[in-house]
């Protein structure tokens, strides 16, 4: 049996570097999707880790394409700094082999310029079981609880794009 890490051990862990994507359609609705690995509602926007030697913006383009199939998009904005979330302590040993306490993410907003038929979530790196367009300002309400404060910060950072 694996020993449960102490709070002090978890607090000493670093944050995994990653990116997040706000993909807005022409009607200013945001792409959200249900995680494939959760039976419970676990909606989120595309996001993922930064590969070694990869720049954050390049990681955002890669993650956008891997998770949604989207290539038809234009960069609108990015967060000035990094946003963080902590994993629930019970999940730390089970996620990323227990090496991180959460994620530190750079977020980017893109305008989707393609047609909805371009969106494919069942590709090689499928992470989602379903997707929809939603109101950006309402998105934090249906995001998995431990990521909700981060998503509130994302909405604050990009709300001006949908007003």
Secondary structure, 3 states (H helix, E strand, C coil): CCCCCCHHHHHCCEEEEEEEEEEECCCCEEEEEEECCCCCCCEECCEEECCCCCCHHHHHHHHHHHHHCCCCEEEEEECCCCEEEECCHHHHCCCHHHCEEEEEEEEEEEEECCCHHHCCCCCCCCCEEEEEEEEHHHHHHHECHHHHHHHHHHHHHHHHHCC
